[in-house]
Amino acid sequence: MAEQDWKANKRVFAAVSLPTLLWTLLFFVIPMAIVWFYSFGENKGLTEIEFSGTLENYKRATEYLYLSIFGKSFAVAALVTLICLIIGFPVAMAITFASEKWRPWLLLGVMLPFWTNLLIRTYALMMLLGSQGFANKGLETLWGGASWFKTLVGLQPLPTWEPVQLLFNNFAVVFGLVYVHLPFMVLPLYAALDRLDRSLIEASLDLGAGHFRTIMRIVVPLAAPGIVAGVMITLIPALGAYLTPDLMGGTDSQMIANVIERQFKKANDWPFGAALSFILIYAMFILIALQAMRKKVPEVR
Amino acid sequence: MALFARTPLAPLEYSRTLWMRAWVGLVMLFLYAPLIVLMIFSFNDSKRNVVWRGFTTKYYEKALGNDVLVEALVNSLTIAALATIASLILGAVAAVMLWRFRFPLKGAVDGTISLPIIVPEICMGVAFLIFFAKWLEWPTDLIWPFNLGAIIIAHITFCFPFVTMVVRSRLASFNREQEEAAKDLGAGEWGVFRDVLIPHMKPALVAGALLSFTLSLDDFVITYFTSGPDTITFPVKVYSMVRFSVTPEVNAASTLLILLTIVLTAVALKLQGVKAIAETH
């Protein structure tokens, strides 16, 4: 459909564009620009910040300590994305091929946790994983069963059960992030699989390929745009996650968002925090640019 | 639920195979078990969370008697309601702008409007902290509800791009001949907008409203940075409760909020039907 030139109807254009443009400029562009300027400033005294155009903050961000935190955040986010993909792909397949009656309800089942408060979900998970929680109780029962079985066959019983530390470590952070981000992965995967031409799958099966081979050779390549979208939608928020590592992580599970928070709330080094924020934003831009480049490849071929 | 299928499986009926069902069942268990356990144990008559000591509603009484918690909940609902209304207007108008007009720098404007979806929450939180506390020296001691102003502005800023996204994809299916027909029949610009365009956008507006409301109610990080020392919202309050002591009171308050989410979802389902809601994501 043809778009109208803005000059053809200036009054209507002004009515629909001014509110948004002004709002975005005032409450998004300007605040972000201020952070950007702060990242080139330095602390002078307790509350004063001088905009000296220094690159000192960025230089400090490349110190080993901060680089390793960035690296770790990427590794955690990538691992979370991979686990979500492995868990989510069969779920998306199941939703796609479910009967008309079931499909919307399955989708709703995946979406409802996404609408539930993140803090509540994190708290619920903490309750379950705590040293007194059900995960530990379940493991204890299994352990007791194994011990009983060993005595039954005439061996020494296992030593007494020690609760496993499931919370406040890196495992808990990955587990919590997978729990929170799984719906993000399933929904775009479903959207891509739903658009798939089913006769191609049928053809592959008719020509003698097994189900697994059909999925790997036909479904996955055709659903690639959806897979990439799902990966991005999971990876980006996981990389900037604050709440899960803060509440479920240990002292060594800090991710980049926690370090940024500390600069503003505790260490009171706003310029350095601003520089870290912008490095994180640049990282997002690079990821998105990579995705955009990937999109162009099939056109070239 | 025919686990043992009476009709033979067709090749593409993946969701009827046993291992697929088991997988989906396990994933649903993974997603829901923590929430269900949390809800059940909000009725547990024990300070420690894990052993069932009998049914009680005393933690609900305690949660509802906790003035700070109730104030936080009222604040959160007020913020979410106001932010949703403003986001709907702003988001719909932006969608119409991007859908209808061709103008210079359109790509840049489009990109900037969708940026808040991508920029990490922590970075936006930091930006609002500097902007309101340092730059504007926004007063923090206003009377209710004006003390929520900064938070509401922040919430609108990250909610309305989602509304724009949903409304825009809905507008793509609009038949412009309807607009021309309305104009031929004597409707002005405003009349077309009100009587033709808005009815067409309605499903997207419902979905956008639900999305904004839950995003606003959900937000912790941006609010945590934007709020002054005296304004507290539900997630911020729950955060400090979880941080410093885990009590069944948190379970009770959380259960109430989960129920609210379910009610909202049910209302949206009633308005739009399960298919339309499922398709907006």
Interface residues (C-beta under 8 A of the other chain):
Chain A: M1 E3 Q4 D5 W6 N9 R11 V12 F13 A15 V16 S17 P19 T20 L21 W23 T24 F27 F28 V29 I30 P31 M32 I34 V35 Y38 I87 P90 V91 M93 A94 I95 T96 F97 A98 S99 W102 R103 P104 W105 L106 L107 L108 G109 V110 M111 L112 P113 W115 T116 N117 L118 L119 I120 R121 T122 Y123 A124 L125 M126 M127 L128 G130 Q132 G133 F134 K137 Y179 L182 P183 L187 R198 I201 E202 L205 H211 I236 P237 L239 G240 Y242 L243 L247 A257 I260 E261 F264 W270 G273 A274 S277 F278 L280 I281 M284 I288
Chain B: P11 L12 E13 Y14 S15 M20 R21 W23 V24 V27 M28 F30 L31 Y32 A33 P34 L35 V37 L38 F41 R48 N49 V50 I89 L90 V93 A94 V96 M97 W99 R100 F101 R102 F103 V109 T112 I113 L115 P116 I118 V119 P120 E121 I122 C123 M124 V126 A127 F128 L129 I130 F131 W135 I153 A154 I156 T157 F160 R176 E189 L210 T214 L217 D218 F220 V221 F225 F234 P235 V238 Y239 V242 R243 V246 V250 N251 S254 L257 I258 T261 I262 L264 T265 L269 V274 K275 I277 A278 H281
